[in-house]
């Protein structure tokens, strides 16, 4: 019964992640098309009333979406969420917000310091995550495979 439930859980998670990846790909395509659609007339007609801030915001949003998409894809590759990938997505988001605030010129010196510290903490955490990968996962996986190998032997001896 437990194996059936575990199998059902894995299938459910795979379906959910596939839907999320599909929606992220659609969002990515929509953002790219919107950015090009709004940028193209300005390039052809040499208009100066383009909203440059919107273009910067969309471009930075694309970077964040790409990082999130990468996190979901790597989940399928390694059957776990890798911490350094999530920290990269977080750093991309924090940098996006910081750059937009700087672009709008609506940020004080102390807020720049706070946002910069957030970026520094995320980068340091990512570095630590890369330098010290989790050993627990590999040992847990080995323990699970060892118990699965032992179970059939115990069943054979009890019959």
Backbone torsions as a table, in degrees:
resi	resn	phi	psi	omega
1	UNK	NA	-41.1	-178.6
2	UNK	-65.6	-38.1	178.9
3	UNK	-65.9	-37.2	178.7
4	UNK	-65.6	-44.9	178.8
5	UNK	-64.6	-40.4	177.9
6	UNK	-64.6	-40.8	177.2
7	UNK	-63.5	-44.2	177.7
8	UNK	-61.8	-41.1	178.3
9	UNK	-61.7	-45.7	-179.8
10	UNK	-62.9	-40.5	177.8
11	UNK	-65.3	-42.1	179.3
12	UNK	-62.5	-43.6	178.6
13	UNK	-64.4	-41.7	179.1
14	UNK	-62.7	-42.3	178.5
15	UNK	-64.4	-44.9	-180.0
16	UNK	-61.5	-44.5	180.0
17	UNK	-67.5	-35.9	176.3
18	UNK	-63.8	-40.4	177.4
19	UNK	-64.1	-43.5	179.3
20	UNK	-63.0	-44.0	178.7
21	UNK	-62.4	-42.4	178.7
22	UNK	-61.3	-44.9	179.0
23	UNK	-65.5	-38.3	176.7
24	UNK	-65.0	-38.6	176.9
25	UNK	-65.1	-39.9	176.6
26	UNK	-64.2	-44.9	177.8
27	UNK	-61.2	-39.8	177.8
28	UNK	-63.0	-45.9	179.5
29	UNK	-63.9	-41.9	179.4
30	UNK	-62.8	-44.1	179.7
31	UNK	-64.2	-39.9	178.7
32	UNK	-64.6	-45.7	-179.9
33	UNK	-64.0	-43.0	178.9
34	UNK	-62.1	-42.3	-179.5
35	UNK	-64.7	-45.3	179.6
36	UNK	-67.2	-39.5	-179.5
37	UNK	-61.0	-40.6	-179.5
38	UNK	-81.9	-24.7	-178.9
39	UNK	-83.5	-35.0	-174.4
40	UNK	-59.1	-46.7	179.7
41	UNK	-62.1	-33.2	178.6
42	UNK	-68.0	-33.3	178.7
43	UNK	-74.1	-36.9	-177.3
44	UNK	-76.2	-45.4	-174.7
45	UNK	-94.7	-1.1	-179.3
46	UNK	56.7	45.2	178.2
47	UNK	-76.0	147.2	178.8
48	UNK	-108.0	-2.9	-177.3
49	UNK	-94.7	23.5	175.0
50	UNK	-66.3	141.9	176.7
51	UNK	-87.1	93.6	-175.0
52	UNK	-64.2	-32.4	-179.8
53	UNK	-62.5	-41.5	178.6
54	UNK	-63.0	-39.3	178.8
55	UNK	-64.8	-42.3	177.9
56	UNK	-64.8	-42.9	-179.7
57	UNK	-62.3	-43.9	-179.8
58	UNK	-66.1	-40.1	179.7
59	UNK	-64.1	-43.6	178.6
60	UNK	-68.0	-33.3	175.8
61	UNK	-65.2	-36.0	176.9
62	UNK	-61.9	-38.7	179.0
63	UNK	-63.6	-43.0	179.4
64	UNK	-64.8	-43.5	178.9
65	UNK	-62.2	-40.7	178.2
66	UNK	-62.4	-40.7	178.6
67	UNK	-65.4	-41.1	177.5
68	UNK	-65.8	-40.0	177.6
69	UNK	-61.7	-41.2	177.8
70	UNK	-63.2	-37.9	178.5
71	UNK	-63.3	-42.6	179.5
72	UNK	-68.2	-39.5	179.4
73	UNK	-66.1	-40.4	178.9
74	UNK	-67.8	-24.8	175.0
75	UNK	-60.8	-41.3	179.1
76	UNK	-69.5	-32.2	-178.8
77	UNK	-71.5	-38.3	-171.8
78	UNK	-114.9	1.0	-178.2
79	UNK	56.5	27.8	174.1
80	UNK	-161.6	158.8	177.8
81	UNK	-86.7	121.8	-177.9
82	UNK	-84.6	127.1	-174.1
83	UNK	-60.9	-42.3	-176.0
84	UNK	-66.7	-27.9	177.4
85	UNK	-71.5	-41.2	176.7
86	UNK	-65.3	-37.5	177.9
87	UNK	-67.0	-34.7	175.5
88	UNK	-64.9	-41.6	177.7
89	UNK	-64.4	-40.8	176.9
90	UNK	-63.6	-42.1	178.1
91	UNK	-64.9	-39.1	177.9
92	UNK	-63.2	-40.2	178.9
93	UNK	-66.7	-45.0	179.9
94	UNK	-63.7	-42.1	177.2
95	UNK	-63.7	-37.6	177.3
96	UNK	-60.3	-49.7	-179.3
97	UNK	-62.7	-42.3	179.0
98	UNK	-61.9	-44.4	-179.1
99	UNK	-66.2	-37.1	178.2
100	UNK	-68.1	-39.4	176.7
101	UNK	-65.4	-40.3	176.7
102	UNK	-65.6	-38.5	-179.8
103	UNK	-65.4	-37.3	178.8
104	UNK	-79.2	-11.0	-177.5
105	UNK	56.9	39.5	179.9
106	UNK	-117.7	39.9	-175.7
107	UNK	-136.3	139.7	179.8
108	UNK	-94.2	172.4	-178.4
109	UNK	-61.6	-40.6	-179.0
110	UNK	-67.6	-35.7	177.9
111	UNK	-68.8	-35.6	175.5
112	UNK	-62.4	-42.0	178.4
113	UNK	-62.5	-43.9	-179.3
114	UNK	-64.4	-46.5	178.8
115	UNK	-63.4	-39.2	179.4
116	UNK	-66.2	-38.7	175.9
117	UNK	-64.3	-37.7	177.0
118	UNK	-62.0	-43.3	177.8
119	UNK	-63.2	-44.2	-179.7
120	UNK	-61.6	-43.4	179.4
121	UNK	-63.6	-42.8	179.0
122	UNK	-64.3	-40.5	179.5
123	UNK	-67.8	-41.9	177.5
124	UNK	-64.5	-41.1	178.2
125	UNK	-63.8	-38.7	177.1
126	UNK	-63.5	-42.2	179.2
127	UNK	-62.4	-44.3	178.3
128	UNK	-63.4	-40.1	179.2
129	UNK	-64.0	-33.8	178.2
130	UNK	-77.1	-36.5	-179.0
131	UNK	-72.9	-33.0	-177.6
132	UNK	-123.2	79.3	179.7
133	UNK	-67.9	152.7	-177.7
134	UNK	-69.3	123.4	177.2
135	UNK	-88.7	-18.0	-177.9
136	UNK	-61.4	-37.7	-176.7
137	UNK	-63.7	-47.1	-177.8
138	UNK	-67.8	-38.4	179.1
139	UNK	-70.6	-35.0	177.3
140	UNK	-66.7	-40.9	179.1
141	UNK	-63.7	-41.5	177.7
142	UNK	-64.0	-41.6	179.6
143	UNK	-63.2	-40.7	179.0
144	UNK	-65.0	-42.4	179.9
145	UNK	-67.3	-34.2	177.4
146	UNK	-67.5	-40.5	179.8
147	UNK	-69.9	-33.9	177.3
148	UNK	-66.7	-33.7	178.6
149	UNK	-73.4	-33.0	-178.6
150	UNK	-75.5	-32.8	-176.2
151	UNK	-58.8	-47.8	-179.9
152	UNK	-62.1	-34.4	179.3
153	UNK	-65.3	-39.9	179.6
154	UNK	-66.9	-37.6	179.3
155	UNK	-65.8	-36.1	-178.5
156	UNK	-71.0	-35.7	-178.6
157	UNK	-75.2	-28.5	-177.7
158	UNK	-79.3	-17.4	-179.0
159	UNK	-85.3	NA	NA
